[in-house]
Amino acid sequence: MTSFKCPGAVNIIQPKPEYVKCPNCGKEFEIWSDEFKGECPKCGKAVFKDDAPSCIEWCKYAKECVGADKYEEYMKNKKV
């Protein structure tokens, strides 16, 4: 039997680059899918990613699914 991996947590378990545009200067830059904010390389402003709620926020198996370290980091960053 194979181990089930929730499709909702795939971007936390295996992060991928995403691109955001700085609302201050317009520079497009990379933020990883498991990050909530980045610093614009052009103007230095903090840029927050618009992110839909994740199952990690409500699923009772989230800590087991993504691992305790990633779960704690996700929840800490979500409060920022």
N, C-alpha and C positions, 0 to 999 in steps of 0.2 A: 504494500500500500504506500502511495506517495504522500508526502507531507503537504497539507493544504496551505497555500499562501493567499491571503486576502488580496484581491485586486486593488482595493482601496489604499493599501499601505505600500504598494510597489514603489512609489516615488520617494518614500522614506527609506525603505530597505535598499533600493538601488537608485540613488539620486541621479538626476540628469540635469544638464544645463538648460536654463530658461533665460529669455532675454526680457529686460524691463527697460522702460524709458524714464530717465530722470525728469520729474516734473519741474525742477528748477532750471536746468540748462538744456534739456532735450537729448542728452547723450544716451545712447542705448548701450547697455552693458549686461554682463552675465551674472545671474544669481542661480544657485543650485536649487533643485526642487525641494530639498529638505531644509532650506533656509527661508527666513521670513523677511530679512532685510539685508541690504548691502550698502556699501558706500560708493557713491558715484566717483569714478576715477578722474573725472574732469573738474567738478566743483567741490567734491568732498562731502556733500550733503547725504544724510541717511535717506535711503529709498526703501519703502516697504512694498512688498509684493501683495497684490490683490489676490487673496487665496480663499477658495471655497472651504467651508468646514470639512474636516477629515473625519473618517470613522474612528480615528485614533482618539478623538475627543469624547466619544460616547460609548465605544465598544468595550465590554467588560473583558475581552480577551486581547486588547490592544498591546498591553505590556508583554504578553507572551508572543504575540504575532511579530512585533518589530524588535523586541529585545528591550530590556530595562533601560540601558543607556540611551538608546535612540528615543524611547518613550519619554524619559525624563527631560532630555534636551528639547524635544518637540514641545512638551507642555510648558517648559520654562520660556522658550522663545515665543510661544503663542501669547503669553501674557505681556510681552514687550509692546 
